[in-house]
Amino acid sequence: MIIKSISLKNFKSFGNNKQTVSFNTTTGDLILLSGQNGAGKCLSPDTEVDIQIDDEKTKEKLLNFLKNRNLPF
């Protein structure tokens, strides 16, 4: 799966303004998130995530993977 961008709004300190981080998908660079404990690298169990997947085949594979892991969504 290639993540093209991530947008956040009304999450923690991001406020009501939509913030978008775009990634260069042509170079295949590795992205590392680092920070101190408690800095916000992880999501809490009650965080809702909205994912837009344009390719229907990839979308179906992801949904099947999540269903097989017995995760609520």
DRENDO-1510 file (C-alpha; in Angstrom, 1 decimal, always signed):
<recs>
REC; n; res; u; v; w
REC; 1; MET; +0.0; +0.0; +0.0 .
REC; 2; ILE; +1.3; +3.4; -0.9 .
REC; 3; ILE; +0.2; +6.3; +1.3 .
REC; 4; LYS; +0.0; +9.5; -0.8 .
REC; 5; SER; -1.1; +11.9; +2.0 .
REC; 6; ILE; -2.4; +12.1; +5.5 .
REC; 7; SER; -4.8; +14.8; +6.6 .
REC; 8; LEU; -5.8; +15.7; +10.2 .
REC; 9; LYS; -8.5; +17.9; +11.5 .
REC; 10; ASN; -10.0; +18.3; +15.1 .
REC; 11; PHE; -7.4; +15.8; +16.4 .
REC; 12; LYS; -5.5; +16.8; +19.6 .
REC; 13; SER; -3.6; +20.0; +18.9 .
REC; 14; PHE; -4.5; +20.3; +15.2 .
REC; 15; GLY; -7.7; +22.2; +15.8 .
REC; 16; ASN; -10.4; +23.0; +13.2 .
REC; 17; ASN; -7.9; +23.7; +10.4 .
REC; 18; LYS; -7.2; +20.7; +8.1 .
REC; 19; GLN; -3.5; +19.9; +8.0 .
REC; 20; THR; -2.2; +17.7; +5.2 .
REC; 21; VAL; +1.2; +15.9; +4.9 .
REC; 22; SER; +1.9; +14.7; +1.4 .
REC; 23; PHE; +4.5; +12.0; +0.6 .
REC; 24; ASN; +6.6; +11.6; -2.5 .
REC; 25; THR; +5.3; +8.3; -3.9 .
REC; 26; THR; +7.8; +8.1; -6.9 .
REC; 27; THR; +11.0; +7.7; -4.9 .
REC; 28; GLY; +10.0; +4.9; -2.5 .
REC; 29; ASP; +11.6; +6.7; +0.5 .
REC; 30; LEU; +11.3; +5.1; +3.9 .
REC; 31; ILE; +9.5; +7.3; +6.4 .
REC; 32; LEU; +10.3; +7.0; +10.1 .
REC; 33; LEU; +8.2; +8.5; +12.9 .
REC; 34; SER; +10.2; +9.2; +16.0 .
REC; 35; GLY; +9.6; +10.9; +19.3 .
REC; 36; GLN; +9.6; +10.6; +23.0 .
REC; 37; ASN; +7.1; +8.4; +24.9 .
REC; 38; GLY; +3.8; +10.2; +25.1 .
REC; 39; ALA; +4.5; +12.5; +22.2 .
REC; 40; GLY; +1.6; +11.1; +20.1 .
REC; 41; LYS; +3.0; +8.6; +17.7 .
REC; 42; CYS; +0.3; +6.1; +18.4 .
REC; 43; LEU; -3.5; +6.2; +18.3 .
REC; 44; SER; -5.8; +5.5; +21.2 .
REC; 45; PRO; -8.2; +2.6; +20.8 .
REC; 46; ASP; -11.2; +5.0; +20.4 .
REC; 47; THR; -9.6; +7.0; +17.5 .
REC; 48; GLU; -11.6; +6.9; +14.3 .
REC; 49; VAL; -9.7; +6.7; +11.1 .
REC; 50; ASP; -11.2; +7.5; +7.6 .
REC; 51; ILE; -9.2; +6.0; +4.8 .
REC; 52; GLN; -9.7; +6.8; +1.1 .
REC; 53; ILE; -8.6; +4.1; -1.2 .
REC; 54; ASP; -9.1; +4.7; -4.9 .
REC; 55; ASP; -8.3; +1.2; -6.1 .
REC; 56; GLU; -11.3; -1.1; -5.4 .
REC; 57; LYS; -9.2; -4.3; -5.4 .
REC; 58; THR; -6.8; -2.8; -2.7 .
REC; 59; LYS; -9.8; -1.5; -0.8 .
REC; 60; GLU; -11.4; -5.0; -0.7 .
REC; 61; LYS; -8.1; -6.7; +0.3 .
REC; 62; LEU; -7.7; -4.2; +3.2 .
REC; 63; LEU; -11.3; -4.7; +4.4 .
REC; 64; ASN; -11.0; -8.5; +4.3 .
REC; 65; PHE; -7.7; -8.3; +6.2 .
REC; 66; LEU; -9.4; -6.2; +8.9 .
REC; 67; LYS; -12.4; -8.4; +9.1 .
REC; 68; ASN; -10.2; -11.5; +9.6 .
REC; 69; ARG; -8.5; -9.8; +12.5 .
REC; 70; ASN; -11.8; -9.4; +14.3 .
REC; 71; LEU; -11.4; -5.6; +14.6 .
REC; 72; PRO; -14.5; -3.5; +15.1 .
REC; 73; PHE; -15.2; -0.9; +12.3 .
</recs>
